[in-house]
Amino acid sequence: MKKTKTSHKGRRCRFPRCNNILSIYNHEAYCHVHLRQMDRSKKPKASKK
């Protein structure tokens, strides 16, 4: 059986003023709420012509 990769225990979301502790299975720097916000801000916006 293959061992599941985990991250350090006790990591906190890097979003300002967010105190969520990240799951050991979440390898991102942000919690699930703020990760969605970061994804939206990185998407290219459609240009209006």
Chimera marker file (.cmm) of the C-alpha trace (Angstrom):
<marker_set name="trace">
<marker id="1" x="0.000" y="0.000" z="0.000" r="1" g="1" b="0" radius="0.5"/>
<marker id="2" x="1.290" y="3.451" z="-0.970" r="1" g="1" b="0" radius="0.5"/>
<marker id="3" x="1.737" y="5.959" z="1.871" r="1" g="1" b="0" radius="0.5"/>
<marker id="4" x="-0.246" y="9.225" z="1.530" r="1" g="1" b="0" radius="0.5"/>
<marker id="5" x="1.871" y="12.389" z="1.493" r="1" g="1" b="0" radius="0.5"/>
<marker id="6" x="1.153" y="14.810" z="4.316" r="1" g="1" b="0" radius="0.5"/>
<marker id="7" x="2.204" y="18.342" z="5.230" r="1" g="1" b="0" radius="0.5"/>
<marker id="8" x="3.309" y="19.642" z="8.618" r="1" g="1" b="0" radius="0.5"/>
<marker id="9" x="0.720" y="19.693" z="11.377" r="1" g="1" b="0" radius="0.5"/>
<marker id="10" x="-0.397" y="23.093" z="12.719" r="1" g="1" b="0" radius="0.5"/>
<marker id="11" x="0.156" y="25.195" z="9.570" r="1" g="1" b="0" radius="0.5"/>
<marker id="12" x="-2.067" y="28.263" z="9.281" r="1" g="1" b="0" radius="0.5"/>
<marker id="13" x="-3.664" y="29.829" z="6.220" r="1" g="1" b="0" radius="0.5"/>
<marker id="14" x="-1.475" y="32.625" z="4.808" r="1" g="1" b="0" radius="0.5"/>
<marker id="15" x="-4.440" y="34.871" z="4.007" r="1" g="1" b="0" radius="0.5"/>
<marker id="16" x="-4.346" y="38.049" z="6.169" r="1" g="1" b="0" radius="0.5"/>
<marker id="17" x="-6.255" y="37.687" z="9.462" r="1" g="1" b="0" radius="0.5"/>
<marker id="18" x="-7.288" y="34.080" z="8.716" r="1" g="1" b="0" radius="0.5"/>
<marker id="19" x="-6.586" y="31.747" z="11.616" r="1" g="1" b="0" radius="0.5"/>
<marker id="20" x="-7.713" y="28.497" z="9.974" r="1" g="1" b="0" radius="0.5"/>
<marker id="21" x="-5.374" y="25.604" z="10.651" r="1" g="1" b="0" radius="0.5"/>
<marker id="22" x="-4.717" y="23.689" z="7.457" r="1" g="1" b="0" radius="0.5"/>
<marker id="23" x="-5.266" y="19.975" z="7.143" r="1" g="1" b="0" radius="0.5"/>
<marker id="24" x="-2.163" y="17.810" z="6.895" r="1" g="1" b="0" radius="0.5"/>
<marker id="25" x="-3.607" y="16.693" z="3.546" r="1" g="1" b="0" radius="0.5"/>
<marker id="26" x="-3.931" y="20.269" z="2.218" r="1" g="1" b="0" radius="0.5"/>
<marker id="27" x="-0.572" y="21.037" z="0.615" r="1" g="1" b="0" radius="0.5"/>
<marker id="28" x="-1.582" y="24.589" z="-0.362" r="1" g="1" b="0" radius="0.5"/>
<marker id="29" x="-0.662" y="27.769" z="1.547" r="1" g="1" b="0" radius="0.5"/>
<marker id="30" x="-4.331" y="28.812" z="1.905" r="1" g="1" b="0" radius="0.5"/>
<marker id="31" x="-7.434" y="27.224" z="3.426" r="1" g="1" b="0" radius="0.5"/>
<marker id="32" x="-10.187" y="26.016" z="1.081" r="1" g="1" b="0" radius="0.5"/>
<marker id="33" x="-12.160" y="29.272" z="1.452" r="1" g="1" b="0" radius="0.5"/>
<marker id="34" x="-9.277" y="31.574" z="0.554" r="1" g="1" b="0" radius="0.5"/>
<marker id="35" x="-7.808" y="29.260" z="-2.063" r="1" g="1" b="0" radius="0.5"/>
<marker id="36" x="-10.993" y="29.758" z="-4.106" r="1" g="1" b="0" radius="0.5"/>
<marker id="37" x="-10.592" y="33.540" z="-3.779" r="1" g="1" b="0" radius="0.5"/>
<marker id="38" x="-6.969" y="33.336" z="-4.904" r="1" g="1" b="0" radius="0.5"/>
<marker id="39" x="-7.963" y="31.177" z="-7.910" r="1" g="1" b="0" radius="0.5"/>
<marker id="40" x="-10.543" y="33.752" z="-9.028" r="1" g="1" b="0" radius="0.5"/>
<marker id="41" x="-8.082" y="36.638" z="-8.794" r="1" g="1" b="0" radius="0.5"/>
<marker id="42" x="-5.536" y="34.792" z="-10.987" r="1" g="1" b="0" radius="0.5"/>
<marker id="43" x="-7.960" y="33.994" z="-13.807" r="1" g="1" b="0" radius="0.5"/>
<marker id="44" x="-7.544" y="36.236" z="-16.854" r="1" g="1" b="0" radius="0.5"/>
<marker id="45" x="-10.435" y="38.616" z="-17.402" r="1" g="1" b="0" radius="0.5"/>
<marker id="46" x="-12.172" y="38.701" z="-20.745" r="1" g="1" b="0" radius="0.5"/>
<marker id="47" x="-11.395" y="41.860" z="-22.669" r="1" g="1" b="0" radius="0.5"/>
<marker id="48" x="-14.340" y="43.956" z="-23.783" r="1" g="1" b="0" radius="0.5"/>
<marker id="49" x="-14.330" y="44.978" z="-27.437" r="1" g="1" b="0" radius="0.5"/>
<link id1="1" id2="2" r="1" g="1" b="0" radius="0.2"/>
<link id1="2" id2="3" r="1" g="1" b="0" radius="0.2"/>
<link id1="3" id2="4" r="1" g="1" b="0" radius="0.2"/>
<link id1="4" id2="5" r="1" g="1" b="0" radius="0.2"/>
<link id1="5" id2="6" r="1" g="1" b="0" radius="0.2"/>
<link id1="6" id2="7" r="1" g="1" b="0" radius="0.2"/>
<link id1="7" id2="8" r="1" g="1" b="0" radius="0.2"/>
<link id1="8" id2="9" r="1" g="1" b="0" radius="0.2"/>
<link id1="9" id2="10" r="1" g="1" b="0" radius="0.2"/>
<link id1="10" id2="11" r="1" g="1" b="0" radius="0.2"/>
<link id1="11" id2="12" r="1" g="1" b="0" radius="0.2"/>
<link id1="12" id2="13" r="1" g="1" b="0" radius="0.2"/>
<link id1="13" id2="14" r="1" g="1" b="0" radius="0.2"/>
<link id1="14" id2="15" r="1" g="1" b="0" radius="0.2"/>
<link id1="15" id2="16" r="1" g="1" b="0" radius="0.2"/>
<link id1="16" id2="17" r="1" g="1" b="0" radius="0.2"/>
<link id1="17" id2="18" r="1" g="1" b="0" radius="0.2"/>
<link id1="18" id2="19" r="1" g="1" b="0" radius="0.2"/>
<link id1="19" id2="20" r="1" g="1" b="0" radius="0.2"/>
<link id1="20" id2="21" r="1" g="1" b="0" radius="0.2"/>
<link id1="21" id2="22" r="1" g="1" b="0" radius="0.2"/>
<link id1="22" id2="23" r="1" g="1" b="0" radius="0.2"/>
<link id1="23" id2="24" r="1" g="1" b="0" radius="0.2"/>
<link id1="24" id2="25" r="1" g="1" b="0" radius="0.2"/>
<link id1="25" id2="26" r="1" g="1" b="0" radius="0.2"/>
<link id1="26" id2="27" r="1" g="1" b="0" radius="0.2"/>
<link id1="27" id2="28" r="1" g="1" b="0" radius="0.2"/>
<link id1="28" id2="29" r="1" g="1" b="0" radius="0.2"/>
<link id1="29" id2="30" r="1" g="1" b="0" radius="0.2"/>
<link id1="30" id2="31" r="1" g="1" b="0" radius="0.2"/>
<link id1="31" id2="32" r="1" g="1" b="0" radius="0.2"/>
<link id1="32" id2="33" r="1" g="1" b="0" radius="0.2"/>
<link id1="33" id2="34" r="1" g="1" b="0" radius="0.2"/>
<link id1="34" id2="35" r="1" g="1" b="0" radius="0.2"/>
<link id1="35" id2="36" r="1" g="1" b="0" radius="0.2"/>
<link id1="36" id2="37" r="1" g="1" b="0" radius="0.2"/>
<link id1="37" id2="38" r="1" g="1" b="0" radius="0.2"/>
<link id1="38" id2="39" r="1" g="1" b="0" radius="0.2"/>
<link id1="39" id2="40" r="1" g="1" b="0" radius="0.2"/>
<link id1="40" id2="41" r="1" g="1" b="0" radius="0.2"/>
<link id1="41" id2="42" r="1" g="1" b="0" radius="0.2"/>
<link id1="42" id2="43" r="1" g="1" b="0" radius="0.2"/>
<link id1="43" id2="44" r="1" g="1" b="0" radius="0.2"/>
<link id1="44" id2="45" r="1" g="1" b="0" radius="0.2"/>
<link id1="45" id2="46" r="1" g="1" b="0" radius="0.2"/>
<link id1="46" id2="47" r="1" g="1" b="0" radius="0.2"/>
<link id1="47" id2="48" r="1" g="1" b="0" radius="0.2"/>
<link id1="48" id2="49" r="1" g="1" b="0" radius="0.2"/>
</marker_set>
